[in-house]
Amino acid sequence: MRYGNDYIKGIYYHSPYLTKIIFATMYGFLHQKKVYGKYYRKYMEFLLESQYWSVDRIKEVQWEKTREFIRYAYEHSLFYREQFKKIHLHPDDINKPKDMIKLPIISKKIVRKNRDKIIPTDINVKDRKST
């Protein structure tokens, strides 16, 4: 057994063979649960289903996800809400892909300057990673 703290390793190495098998099985189960967490099955099912979609269906889903993203940015980011208000735009005004040309272009300099305002308000400050 290569993983775990010294206490766990000590128990493992000094245990009978059957107990080692149980330890290894439990470790494998917990490791698999960690790697293939609660979202894995959901996304795998989506991918298995969506691989057979028509081009039109794929574009439709992509557009739905894009609209959700635009609405999320507007509702949860002070920066993007301000940008939308400056140009008198609301997410409901973006109805087709051609309407995306109305969205403001944001440069790296602007992102760096407004980093704290860009990060969504529904993300816990402790969860934010410094980049």
C-alpha positions, 0 to 999 in steps of 0.5 A: 500500500503506497498511500495514506499516513504512517498510522494507516500504513502501519495497520495495513502492513501488520494486518493479516492477509484477509484484512489487507484485501479488505483495506485495499478494496475499501481504498480502491472504492474510496479512490474511485468515488473521489476520482469519479465523483457525483458529476462524472455519471451525469456528464458521461451520460450526457456525452454518450447521448449527445454524440449522436445528435444532429448538427442542428441539435448541437447548435441549439444546445450550444446556444442555450448554454451560451445564453445561460452563461450570459445571464449568469454573468449579468446576474452574478458579476458586478463588472458585467452588470455595469458593462451591460448597463453602459451600453443599455443591454440586457441578457434578454436582448441577446436572442440569436448568435448574431446579437452577440456582436452587441456584447462589449469586448473585454481586454486582458488589461480591463480584466486585471484592473477589475478582477474583484468585480468580475468574480461572481458574487455567489462564489465564496471568497475563501474558495477563490484561488489566486491566479 
